[in-house]
């Protein structure tokens, strides 16, 4: 019974077609299913999203050049189907000359891919695949090249490692690769590193020098580099919709882009094939048993493509790229197939050189091949043959595969021929065992990578040395400003009950990190510090609280420059009943104080009012139930154009073009707070006729006048496009944006949330707060330090106690005196003065207390003022007093 084929869904919203999927479908290893969401979008399908049966009166004819293989034709057909589904329209006016519907065309393409396996697709209504329209074929075959070249990068390394063992090769070239910084040869270093993992612990390698071995890192690294580039280009082409127009799926520019990537890949493929062929020949020639060797060499000469064949095919594709892109990409695919066969022969040769005699003896009932002393020779060889941990695991995996079904084979030549054929199929991606082999190789490399450095997760970072010094400076300024305004510190758990966080963040709720269920409680990492603060106030029945908190929060966002998944927030919030707009004024005043005292440069505080925003949406004709989701779209205006936002509001959120245009008119308004406020309150303004907008404008007038009196209104910009996507905001909203050269986006934000605390209790407690994104502020401060060439000290050490000798007790006594006097000191005990000076200069310590043999005999210490470059002899009992005087002199 045949194994059930995997199903590849195409055309789904958000889904993508991979080169691996193209390979599986083209080789009949998987069948195609059109995603139901794609069916719903088809022009001719009904609302029940069922694909109609193909029309009997019209068929599609897919014409391909005779030289393409059936697999290449099927790969091209799959690409056409996917592009048609993505584009939602017919390929071109020539695709349906017998008036077949678009749905008919899609149906026939899908049926064709799921039938007639191993045959070139052939239908009646012509889709021309020449000239510009050949991009579909080019992309489909490119996917096959991409799939195999990606797999070859891992397989070729593993096979080369077996050859290194079999040939007892000198692998010092792999060590030399590690001596560089890797910045200009990343892939070569990666290959060398993986080979060292596979060969780790080997007692075989290191004896014989071969060019075919020393060249491995460079040649295999080059394939990795260009294979990765082809993969990126193929992924784009596989998942781009039909461009339509005169030339159907693409144009010659698209063809040139794909061809350029494949031209670059062809030479590394050819080089790797030649390199592998040389090692295969060396392996076969090294087999000791003459009968075995002669038979294998004859099979190799007859069955393995030679170097001349590689070069001839390479020259052919070089000529084809100038004339016919389809012929060219076919030649590249043929080249990759040729290289696959060569690597398979190398694997066969290396394995049989390592294990062949033993396996033949075992299969023949332990009959020795080498005469009467065969067993003794075998034991001696076994003692000598200690392979690397990785290659040992790989050889065992292959042995298990090859020994299947060999018990019944008696004739040695038949047995060897069977092993050769097994190897050739084993390294064929169509073979069921190939994926197992690929997984095994990756597993061996990853599990035995003892030299691999640990990494941190994406979206996180380490802070150390100078970075910590900058951060601590920023924290001290922030805390001082918060305390100046009477705030008290608060710390809350890093995770909360999931029910506490859900329903508070609108569309951003999908960014919350959920924890695995422990003890029956569903918990999530906190998304911000505001909701935990509201939960704390409600839980403790507080009616007023002015608090600050500096802690980490977590968001499952896409990491980018200045955007992390784990980061600090510095929050200041005021909860309770106060005079109208009093807390709002103070919070914005605090924000300007923070940014001024952090001295990061020019910034602006964009400000709006949620009620004004709601009034604006009501005036524009937005239904109330869509206010929050439209606000979420408007909130993206700092990253996307209004045309993009308009498309989203119409296509995804159901607004009419007129309503979207009305919104566009309002959100373009921004300017000086009092000036724009005056404009919005003019007689006849639509905002004055809306209750929510009128209340908001009155609040803003009070706020702006207070900010003007506090001399910080010039930092504020009244911006009607500011929306803030979080659901819990109810009043004033604001966002601080850095205006300097370092692009970090928003550096602080906040607003009023009068209903949030009430979600956790029966009593409403109004509140407002601000949150400073310290990671982005830190990025700015770090760049400013670099631009100004300011030296940053990682420590605050004032004195280095230097004991010239090996007497720890001297260092302990003197350092303890300084510590007891509250001086910041370190000590070092070493006979070499250079060690002391290096420590002094590395930590930029201003004073040094030196104690050597002379100082001990005379009862003094030598005090070195590093800044003044002067030395003084100081009585031992006056060292603390002397240091205090000089440090105070520096401070003044």
C-alpha positions in Angstrom: 0.0 0.0 0.0 1.5 3.3 -1.0 2.2 5.9 1.6 -0.4 8.7 1.8 0.9 11.9 0.2 1.3 15.1 2.1 -1.2 17.9 1.3 0.1 21.3 0.2 -2.4 24.1 0.6 -2.0 27.0 -1.8 -3.7 30.4 -2.1 -4.5 30.9 1.6 -4.4 34.3 3.1 -1.1 34.8 4.9 0.3 31.5 3.7 3.3 31.1 1.5 4.6 28.6 -1.0 8.1 27.2 -0.2 10.7 25.7 -2.5 10.4 22.4 -0.4 6.6 22.3 -1.2 7.3 22.9 -4.9 9.8 20.0 -4.9 7.4 17.6 -3.2 4.5 18.4 -5.6 6.7 18.3 -8.6 8.0 14.8 -7.7 4.6 13.5 -6.7 5.5 13.4 -3.0 2.6 15.7 -2.1 -0.7 16.7 -3.6 -2.2 20.2 -4.0 -5.3 21.5 -2.3 -6.6 25.0 -2.9 -7.3 26.8 0.4 -10.9 27.6 1.1 -10.2 31.3 1.5 -8.7 31.4 -2.0 -11.9 29.7 -3.4 -14.0 32.4 -1.8 -12.0 35.0 -3.7 -12.3 33.4 -7.2 -14.4 35.5 -9.7 -16.6 32.5 -10.7 -17.1 30.7 -7.5 -20.3 30.9 -5.4 -20.6 32.0 -1.8 -20.2 28.5 -0.5 -16.6 28.5 -1.6 -16.8 25.2 -3.5 -14.6 24.8 -6.6 -16.8 24.0 -9.6 -15.9 21.0 -11.7 -13.8 21.7 -14.7 -15.7 22.7 -17.8 -15.9 19.9 -20.3 -16.0 22.3 -23.2 -12.6 23.9 -22.5 -9.3 22.7 -21.2 -6.0 24.4 -20.4 -2.9 23.5 -22.4 0.4 24.2 -20.7 3.1 24.1 -23.2 6.7 23.7 -22.1 10.0 23.2 -24.0 10.8 19.6 -24.8 14.1 19.6 -22.8 12.3 20.3 -19.5 11.8 17.2 -17.3 8.3 16.3 -16.1 9.3 17.5 -12.6 10.3 20.9 -13.9 7.1 21.1 -15.9 5.0 20.3 -12.8 7.0 22.8 -10.7 6.2 25.5 -13.2 2.5 24.5 -13.3 2.3 24.8 -9.5 3.8 28.3 -9.7 1.2 29.3 -12.3 -1.6 28.0 -10.1 -0.3 29.9 -7.0 0.2 33.1 -8.9 -3.3 32.9 -10.3 -4.8 32.4 -6.9 -2.7 35.3 -5.4 -3.6 37.7 -8.2 -7.3 36.8 -8.3 -7.5 37.3 -12.0 -6.7 35.4 -15.2 -3.1 35.0 -16.3 -3.7 37.1 -19.4 -6.2 37.5 -22.2 -4.6 34.5 -24.0 -5.1 32.0 -21.1 -8.7 31.1 -21.9 -9.2 31.2 -25.7 -12.1 28.8 -25.4 -13.9 31.0 -22.9 -13.2 28.8 -19.9 -13.9 30.6 -16.6 -11.2 31.6 -14.2 -12.5 29.0 -11.8 -12.3 26.4 -14.6 -8.7 27.2 -15.2 -7.8 26.9 -11.6 -9.7 23.6 -11.3 -7.9 22.1 -14.3 -4.5 23.2 -13.0 -5.2 21.7 -9.6 -6.4 18.4 -11.1 -3.4 18.2 -13.4 -1.0 18.5 -10.5 -2.7 15.7 -8.6 -2.7 13.3 -11.5 -0.5 12.0 -14.3 2.6 11.9 -12.0 5.9 11.6 -13.8 4.4 13.1 -17.0 4.9 16.5 -18.5 1.7 18.6 -18.1 -0.1 18.9 -21.5 -3.4 20.7 -22.1 -5.3 22.2 -25.0 -5.7 26.0 -24.3 -2.2 27.5 -24.7 -0.5 29.4 -22.0 2.6 30.5 -23.8 5.8 29.9 -21.8 8.3 31.7 -24.0 9.8 35.2 -23.9 8.5 37.2 -20.9 5.8 34.8 -19.9 8.5 32.1 -19.2 9.0 33.7 -15.8 6.6 31.1 -14.4 8.8 28.3 -15.6 11.9 30.1 -14.5 10.5 30.6 -11.0 9.3 27.0 -10.7 12.6 25.4 -11.7 14.5 27.9 -9.6 12.6 26.6 -6.6 13.9 23.1 -7.4 17.4 24.4 -7.5 16.9 26.3 -4.3 15.6 23.2 -2.4 18.4 21.0 -3.5 21.2 23.6 -3.0 20.0 24.3 0.5 20.1 20.6 1.4 23.4 20.2 -0.3 25.0 22.7 2.0 24.5 20.3 4.9 25.0 17.0 3.1 28.2 18.0 1.3 29.8 19.0 4.7 28.9 15.6 6.2 30.2 13.7 3.2 33.4 15.7 3.2 33.9 14.9 6.9 33.7 11.2 6.0 36.3 11.6 3.3 38.6 13.4 5.8 38.4 10.4 8.0 38.8 7.8 5.2 41.8 9.6 3.7 43.4 10.3 7.1 43.6 13.9 5.9 45.3 16.9 7.4 42.5 19.2 8.6 44.6 22.0 9.9 43.0 24.3 7.3 39.8 24.1 9.4 41.8 25.5 12.5 43.2 28.3 10.5 39.7 29.5 9.5 38.9 30.0 13.2 41.8 32.4 13.7 40.1 35.3 11.9 37.2 37.4 13.1 34.8 36.0 10.6 33.5 39.3 9.4 34.6 38.8 5.8 34.4 35.0 5.7 31.4 34.1 7.8 30.3 31.1 5.7 33.8 29.7 5.4 34.2 29.9 9.2 30.8 28.3 9.6 31.8 25.3 7.4 35.1 24.9 9.2 33.3 25.0 12.5 30.8 22.3 11.5 33.5 20.1 10.1 35.4 20.4 13.4 32.3 19.4 15.3 31.9 16.3 13.1 35.5 15.3 13.4 35.9 16.2 17.1 37.8 13.3 18.8 39.0 11.7 15.6 42.4 9.8 15.8 42.4 9.2 12.1 42.7 12.7 10.6 45.9 14.8 10.6 48.3 12.7 8.5 48.0 13.3 4.8 47.8 16.7 3.0 45.3 17.0 0.1 44.3 20.2 -1.8 40.8 18.7 -2.1 40.5 18.8 1.7 42.1 22.2 2.4 39.8 23.8 -0.1 36.6 22.6 1.6 35.9 25.6 3.8 36.3 28.1 0.9 34.3 26.1 -1.7 31.5 24.9 0.6 31.3 28.3 2.2 30.8 29.9 -1.2 27.9 27.6 -1.9 26.3 28.5 1.4 26.5 32.2 0.6 25.0 32.1 -2.8 22.5 29.4 -1.9 21.1 31.7 0.8 20.8 34.5 -1.8 19.0 32.2 -4.3 16.6 31.1 -1.5 15.7 34.7 -0.7 15.0 35.5 -4.4 13.0 32.3 -4.9 10.8 32.9 -1.9 9.9 36.3 -3.3 9.1 35.0 -6.8 7.1 32.0 -5.5 4.8 34.2 -3.5 4.3 37.3 -5.7 1.1 37.7 -7.5 0.7 37.8 -11.3 1.8 41.2 -12.6 -0.7 40.9 -15.5 -0.4 43.1 -18.5 1.2 42.2 -21.7 3.8 39.8 -20.4 1.7 37.9 -17.9 3.6 36.8 -14.8 6.6 39.0 -15.1 9.0 40.7 -17.4 12.6 40.4 -18.5 13.7 42.4 -15.5 12.3 39.7 -13.2 14.0 37.1 -15.4 17.3 39.0 -15.1 17.0 39.2 -11.3 16.5 35.4 -11.0 19.1 34.6 -13.6 21.7 36.9 -11.8 21.2 34.9 -8.6 21.5 31.6 -10.4 24.5 32.6 -12.4 26.3 33.4 -9.1 25.2 30.0 -7.7 26.4 28.0 -10.7 30.1 28.5 -10.3 30.2 27.5 -6.6 28.1 24.4 -7.5 30.5 23.5 -10.2 33.5 24.0 -8.0 32.0 21.9 -5.2 31.3 19.1 -7.7 34.9 19.1 -9.0 36.2 19.2 -5.4 33.9 16.3 -4.4 34.9 14.3 -7.5 38.6 14.6 -6.6 38.0 13.3 -3.1 35.8 10.4 -4.4 38.7 9.4 -6.8 41.2 9.6 -3.9 38.9 7.4 -1.7 38.4 4.7 -4.4 42.1 4.6 -5.2 42.9 4.2 -1.5 40.9 0.9 -1.0 43.4 -1.8 -0.1 41.6 -4.8 -1.5 42.4 -5.0 -5.2 39.3 -6.8 -6.3 37.0 -4.5 -4.4 38.9 -1.4 -5.6 39.0 -2.4 -9.3 35.3 -3.2 -9.3 34.3 0.1 -7.6 36.7 2.2 -9.8 35.1 0.7 -12.9 31.6 1.5 -11.6 32.7 5.0 -10.7 34.2 5.7 -14.1 31.1 4.5 -15.8 28.4 6.0 -13.5 29.8 9.2 -12.1 29.8 12.4 -14.1 33.4 13.7 -14.6 35.0 17.1 -14.3 34.8 17.6 -18.1 31.0 17.0 -17.9 30.7 19.6 -15.2 32.6 22.2 -17.1 30.8 21.5 -20.4 27.4 22.0 -18.7 28.7 25.1 -16.9 29.8 26.6 -20.3 26.4 25.6 -21.8 24.4 27.5 -19.1 26.7 30.5 -19.5 25.7 30.7 -23.1 22.1 30.0 -22.4 21.7 32.9 -20.0 22.4 35.3 -22.8 19.7 33.8 -25.0 17.1 31.8 -23.2 16.3 32.1 -19.5 14.3 28.9 -19.4 17.1 26.8 -21.0 19.5 28.5 -18.6 17.6 27.7 -15.4 17.1 24.1 -16.7 20.9 23.8 -17.1 21.5 25.1 -13.6 19.0 22.4 -12.3 20.8 19.8 -14.4 24.1 21.0 -12.9 22.7 20.6 -9.4 21.6 17.1 -10.2 25.0 16.3 -11.6 26.7 17.6 -8.4 24.3 15.5 -6.3 25.4 12.4 -8.1 29.1 13.2 -7.6 28.6 13.9 -3.9 26.7 10.6 -3.7 29.7 8.8 -5.2 32.0 10.5 -2.8 29.8 9.3 0.1 29.9 5.8 -1.3 33.7 5.9 -1.7 34.4 7.3 1.8 32.1 4.9 3.5 33.4 1.8 1.7 37.0 2.9 2.4 36.1 3.2 6.1 33.7 0.2 6.5 33.7 -1.8 3.3 36.0 -4.7 4.2 34.4 -5.2 7.6 30.8 -5.1 6.2 31.7 -7.6 3.5 33.3 -9.9 6.0 30.2 -9.7 8.2 27.8 -10.3 5.3 29.9 -13.3 4.2 30.0 -14.9 7.6 33.2 -13.3 8.8 35.2 -14.7 5.9 38.5 -12.6 5.8 39.4 -10.9 2.6 43.0 -10.4 3.5 44.2 -13.9 4.1 44.7 -16.0 7.2 45.6 -13.1 9.4 42.4 -11.2 8.5 41.0 -11.3 12.0 44.2 -10.1 13.6 44.5 -7.3 11.0 40.9 -6.4 11.7 41.5 -6.1 15.5 44.6 -4.0 14.9 42.6 -1.8 12.5 39.8 -1.4 15.0 42.2 -0.3 17.6 43.6 2.4 15.3 40.3 3.5 13.8 38.9 6.0 16.2 36.7 8.4 14.3 35.2 11.7 15.5 32.0 11.7 17.6 30.0 13.2 14.7 31.3 11.0 11.9 30.9 7.9 14.1 27.2 8.6 14.6 26.8 9.3 10.9 28.6 6.1 9.9 26.4 4.0 12.3 23.3 5.7 10.8 24.4 4.7 7.3 25.4 1.1 8.4 21.9 0.6 9.7 20.5 1.6 6.4 22.9 -0.4 4.2 22.7 -3.6 6.2 18.9 -4.0 5.4 18.4 -6.9 3.1 22.0 -7.9 2.7 21.8 -11.2 4.6 20.4 -12.9 1.5 23.2 -11.6 -0.8 26.1 -14.0 -1.2 27.9 -12.7 -4.3 30.3 -9.8 -3.3 30.0 -8.0 -6.6 26.2 -8.0 -6.3 26.5 -6.8 -2.7 28.8 -3.9 -3.5 26.6 -2.9 -6.5 23.6 -2.9 -4.2 25.4 -0.6 -1.7 26.3 1.8 -4.5 22.8 1.9 -5.8 21.5 2.4 -2.2 23.9 5.3 -1.7 22.9 7.0 -4.9 19.2 6.8 -3.9 20.0 7.6 -0.3 21.3 11.0 -1.3 18.4 11.7 -3.7 15.9 14.2 -2.2 13.1 12.0 -3.7 14.1 9.1 -1.5 12.1 8.5 1.6 15.2 8.3 3.7 16.8 11.5 2.5 15.0 13.7 5.0 16.0 11.3 7.8 19.6 11.7 6.7 19.4 15.5 6.5 17.8 15.6 10.0 20.5 13.3 11.3 23.3 15.4 10.0 21.8 18.6 11.5 21.1 16.7 14.8 24.8 15.6 15.0 26.1 19.0 14.3 23.8 20.7 16.8 24.1 18.1 19.6 27.9 17.9 19.4 28.6 21.6 19.0 30.8 21.9 22.1 32.4 25.1 20.8 29.2 26.9 20.0 28.7 30.1 22.1 25.3 30.5 23.8 23.0 33.1 22.4 20.2 35.2 23.8 16.7 35.2 22.4 15.7 37.6 19.7 14.4 40.9 21.0 16.6 40.9 24.1 19.9 42.3 25.0 22.6 42.2 27.7 23.8 45.3 29.5 27.4 45.3 30.8 30.2 47.6 31.7 29.8 51.0 30.1 26.2 50.3 29.1 25.3 49.6 32.7 27.0 52.8 33.7 24.9 54.8 31.3 21.7 53.1 32.3 22.3 53.6 36.0 22.9 57.3 35.3 19.6 57.5 33.5 17.7 55.6 36.2 19.1 57.9 38.9 17.9 61.0 37.0 14.5 59.5 36.4 13.9 58.4 40.0 15.1 61.8 41.2 12.5 63.6 39.0 9.7 61.2 40.1 10.5 61.7 43.8 10.6 65.4 43.3 6.9 65.2 42.5 6.1 63.2 45.6 5.8 59.7 44.0 6.2 56.5 46.0 7.9 53.4 44.6 5.9 50.2 43.7 6.9 46.8 42.5 4.5 44.3 41.1 4.9 40.6 39.9 6.4 40.1 36.4 3.4 37.9 35.5 -0.2 38.4 36.2 -3.3 36.3 35.9 -4.3 36.2 32.2 -7.8 37.5 33.0 -6.2 40.7 34.5 -4.5 41.6 31.2 -7.0 40.5 28.6 -9.4 43.0 27.1 -7.2 46.0 28.0 -5.0 46.5 25.0 -7.3 46.1 21.9 -5.5 44.7 18.9 -2.2 44.6 20.8 -3.5 41.8 23.0 -2.0 39.4 20.5 1.4 40.6 21.6 1.0 39.3 25.2 3.3 36.4 26.2 1.2 33.6 27.7 2.9 31.2 30.2 2.4 27.5 30.3 -0.3 26.4 32.8 1.1 25.9 36.3 -1.1 24.8 39.2 -4.3 25.6 37.4 -3.7 29.3 37.0 -3.5 30.8 33.5 -0.8 33.5 33.7 0.8 35.9 31.2 3.9 38.2 31.4 3.0 41.8 31.9 2.6 43.8 28.8 3.0 47.2 30.6 3.1 48.6 34.1 -0.2 50.5 33.9 -2.7 47.5 34.1 -0.8 46.0 37.1 -0.9 49.4 38.8 -4.6 49.6 38.2 -5.1 46.1 39.6 -3.0 47.0 42.7 -5.1 50.2 43.4 -8.4 48.3 43.0 -7.2 45.3 45.0 -6.1 47.5 48.0 -9.2 49.8 47.9 -7.0 52.9 47.3 -8.7 56.2 46.3 -5.6 58.1 45.6 -2.0 57.1 44.9 1.0 58.8 43.2 3.5 56.1 42.3 6.5 55.4 40.1 7.8 52.0 39.0 10.9 51.0 36.9 10.6 47.4 35.7 10.8 45.1 32.7 7.8 44.4 30.4 7.3 41.8 27.7 5.8 42.0 24.2 5.7 39.3 21.5 6.6 41.9 18.8 8.8 41.7 15.8 12.3 42.8 17.0 13.8 45.7 15.1 16.1 48.7 15.7 15.0 50.2 19.0 12.2 47.6 19.4 12.6 44.8 21.9 10.6 41.9 23.3 11.9 42.5 26.8 12.5 46.1 27.9 12.3 48.5 30.8 9.5 50.9 31.3 9.8 53.9 33.7 6.2 54.7 34.8 4.7 57.6 36.8 1.0 57.6 37.5 -1.5 59.7 39.5 -4.7 58.0 40.6 -7.5 59.8 42.4 -9.9 62.8 42.3 -8.1 66.1 41.7 -8.8 69.6 40.2 -9.7 69.5 36.5 -6.7 68.8 34.4 -4.3 69.1 37.4 -2.8 65.6 37.2 -2.7 65.9 33.3 -0.6 69.0 33.6 1.8 67.5 36.1 2.4 64.3 34.2 3.2 66.2 31.0 5.4 68.6 33.0 7.2 65.6 34.5 7.8 64.2 31.0 9.4 67.4 29.8 11.6 67.5 32.9 12.7 63.9 32.4 13.7 64.5 28.7 15.4 67.8 29.5 17.5 66.4 32.4 18.4 63.3 30.5 19.9 65.8 28.0 19.2 63.6 24.9 18.6 66.5 22.5 15.6 67.9 20.6 12.2 66.3 21.1 8.5 67.0 20.8 5.5 65.9 22.8 2.6 65.1 20.4 -0.8 65.5 22.3 -4.4 64.8 21.5 -7.6 63.9 23.4 -9.5 60.6 23.1 -12.9 62.3 23.4 -11.8 64.8 20.6 -10.8 61.8 18.5 -14.1 60.1 19.1 -16.0 63.3 18.2 -14.0 63.6 15.0 -14.8 60.0 14.0 -18.5 60.6 14.8 -18.4 63.8 12.6 -16.8 61.7 9.8 -19.6 59.1 10.0 -17.7 56.2 11.7 -20.1 53.9 13.6 -19.4 54.0 17.4 -18.6 50.3 17.5 -15.7 50.9 15.1 -14.1 53.8 17.0 -11.4 51.7 18.7 -10.4 49.7 15.7 -10.2 52.8 13.5 -8.1 54.5 16.2 -5.7 51.5 15.9 -5.4 52.2 12.2 -4.9 56.0 12.7 -2.2 55.2 15.3 0.0 53.8 12.4 0.2 57.1 10.6 3.7 57.7 12.0 4.9 54.6 10.2 2.7 54.4 7.1 1.2 56.8 4.5 -2.4 57.8 4.8 -3.1 56.0 1.5 -2.0 52.8 3.1 -4.1 53.5 6.2 -7.1 54.4 4.0 -6.8 51.1 2.2 -6.8 49.3 5.5 -9.8 51.2 6.9 -11.8 50.4 3.7 -10.7 46.9 2.9 -10.3 45.4 6.4 -12.6 47.6 8.5 -15.4 48.4 6.2 -15.4 52.2 5.9 -16.5 54.0 2.8 -14.0 56.0 0.7 -15.9 59.2 1.7 -15.6 58.5 5.4 -11.9 57.6 5.1 -11.2 60.8 3.2 -13.0 62.9 5.8 -10.8 61.3 8.5 -7.8 62.1 6.3 -8.8 65.8 6.3 -8.8 66.0 10.1 -5.7 63.9 10.9 -3.5 66.2 8.9 -4.1 69.0 11.4 -1.2 69.6 13.7 0.5 72.7 15.1 1.1 74.9 18.1 -1.4 73.9 20.8 -3.1 77.3 21.4 -3.2 78.2 17.7 -4.7 74.9 16.6 -7.1 75.0 19.6 -8.3 78.4 18.5 -8.9 77.2 15.0 -10.9 74.2 16.2 -13.1 76.5 18.4 -13.9 79.0 15.7 -17.5 79.8 15.1 -19.1 77.2 12.8 -16.6 74.5 13.6 -18.1 71.0 13.5 -16.3 70.2 16.7 -18.4 72.7 18.6 -21.5 70.9 17.5 -20.3 67.6 19.0 -20.7 67.1 22.7 -17.6 64.9 23.2 -15.4 67.2 21.1 -16.6 70.3 22.9 -15.8 68.8 26.4 -12.4 67.8 25.1 -11.6 71.2 23.7 -12.5 72.9 27.0 -10.2 70.4 28.9 -7.4 71.1 26.5 -7.7 74.9 26.9 -7.2 74.5 30.7 -4.2 72.2 30.1 -2.5 74.3 27.5 -2.7 77.5 29.6 -1.2 75.6 32.6 1.6 74.3 30.4 2.2 77.8 29.1 2.6 79.1 32.6 5.1 76.3 33.4 7.2 77.3 30.4 7.0 73.9 28.7 4.2 74.5 26.1 6.9 75.1 23.4 7.7 71.3 23.6 4.1 70.3 22.9 2.5 69.8 19.5 -1.3 69.5 19.2 -1.6 66.6 16.7 -5.0 65.2 15.6 -3.4 62.1 14.1 -2.2 60.9 17.5 -4.6 58.0 18.4 -2.8 55.6 20.8 -4.1 52.1 20.1 -4.7 51.0 23.7 -8.3 50.5 24.6 -8.2 51.9 28.1 -7.4 55.6 27.3 -10.3 58.0 27.9 -8.9 61.5 27.9 -5.7 63.3 27.1 -3.1 61.1 25.2 0.4 62.1 24.4 3.6 60.7 22.9 7.2 62.0 23.0 9.2 61.7 19.8 13.0 62.2 19.5 13.9 64.6 16.7 17.7 63.9 16.5 19.7 61.9 14.0 19.3 58.6 15.9 16.1 57.0 14.6 14.3 55.4 17.6 10.7 56.5 17.2 8.6 57.1 20.2 10.5 57.4 23.5 7.6 58.0 25.9 3.9 57.9 25.9 0.9 58.0 28.2 -2.6 59.3 28.8 -5.7 59.4 31.0 -7.5 56.1 31.8 -10.4 56.9 34.0 -12.2 53.6 33.6 -9.3 51.1 33.9 -9.2 50.8 37.7 -13.0 50.4 37.7 -12.6 47.2 35.6 -11.2 45.5 38.7 -13.6 46.9 41.4 -17.0 48.6 41.8 -15.5 52.1 42.3 -14.2 54.3 39.5 -10.9 55.9 40.3 -9.7 58.3 37.6 -6.0 58.1 36.7 -3.3 59.4 34.3 0.2 58.3 33.7 3.3 58.4 31.6 5.7 55.6 30.5 9.3 56.3 29.4 10.9 53.6 27.1 14.3 53.6 28.6 15.8 51.3 26.0 15.3 53.8 23.3 16.5 56.7 25.5 19.5 54.6 26.3 20.2 54.1 22.6 20.2 57.9 22.2 22.5 58.5 25.2 24.9 55.8 24.0 25.2 57.4 20.6 25.7 60.8 22.1 28.5 59.5 24.2 30.2 58.1 21.0 29.6 61.3 19.0 31.2 63.4 21.7 34.0 61.0 22.4 33.2 61.0 26.0 35.0 58.3 28.1 32.6 56.2 30.0 33.8 54.4 33.2 32.2 51.0 33.9 33.1 51.3 37.6 33.3 54.1 40.1 36.5 52.8 41.8 38.5 55.7 43.2 41.6 53.8 44.4 43.6 50.7 43.3 45.6 49.1 46.1 48.6 47.5 44.4 50.6 44.9 46.3 53.8 44.0 44.5 54.3 40.5 45.7 52.1 37.6 46.7 51.0 38.6 50.2 47.2 38.6 50.2 47.0 39.7 53.8 48.6 43.1 52.9 46.0 43.7 50.3 43.2 42.6 52.6 44.3 44.9 55.4 44.8 48.1 53.3 41.8 47.6 51.1 39.6 47.0 54.2 40.8 50.3 55.7 39.7 52.1 52.6 36.3 50.3 52.4 35.7 51.0 56.1 36.3 54.7 55.3 33.6 54.4 52.6 36.1 54.8 49.8 35.6 52.9 46.6 38.6 50.7 46.2 39.9 47.5 44.5 43.1 45.6 45.1 45.5 43.5 43.1 48.2 41.2 44.4 50.9 40.4 41.7 54.6 40.6 41.4 54.5 42.1 37.8 54.0 45.8 37.8 52.5 45.6 34.2 49.5 43.7 35.6 48.8 46.6 38.0 49.1 49.3 35.3 46.9 47.4 32.9 44.2 47.1 35.6 44.5 50.8 36.4 44.2 52.0 32.8 41.4 49.5 31.9 39.2 50.7 34.8 40.4 54.4 34.5 41.0 54.5 38.2 42.3 58.0 39.3 44.5 56.9 42.3 46.9 54.1 43.0 48.3 53.0 46.3 51.5 51.0 45.8 53.1 48.7 48.4 56.4 47.0 47.6 59.4 45.8 49.5 60.8 49.3 50.0 57.5 50.7 51.2 57.1 47.9 53.7 60.6 48.5 55.1 60.1 52.2 55.4 56.5 52.1 56.7 55.1 54.1 53.9 52.9 53.7 50.7 53.4 55.2 47.3 50.4 57.3 46.3 50.1 57.7 42.5 47.9 60.5 41.1 47.1 59.1 37.6 45.5 62.2 36.3 48.4 64.5 37.4 51.0 61.8 36.7 52.7 62.4 40.0 53.8 60.1 42.9 54.0 60.8 46.6 55.4 58.9 49.6 52.7 58.9 52.3 53.1 57.5 55.8 51.2 54.3 56.2 48.9 55.6 58.9 47.9 58.7 56.9 46.8 57.0 53.6 43.1 57.4 54.2 43.3 61.0 55.2 45.6 61.8 52.2 43.2 60.1 49.8 40.2 62.0 51.2 42.0 65.4 50.7 42.9 64.6 47.1 39.6 63.2 46.2 37.8 66.2 47.6 40.2 68.5 45.7 39.2 66.7 42.5 35.5 67.1 43.2 35.9 70.8 43.8 
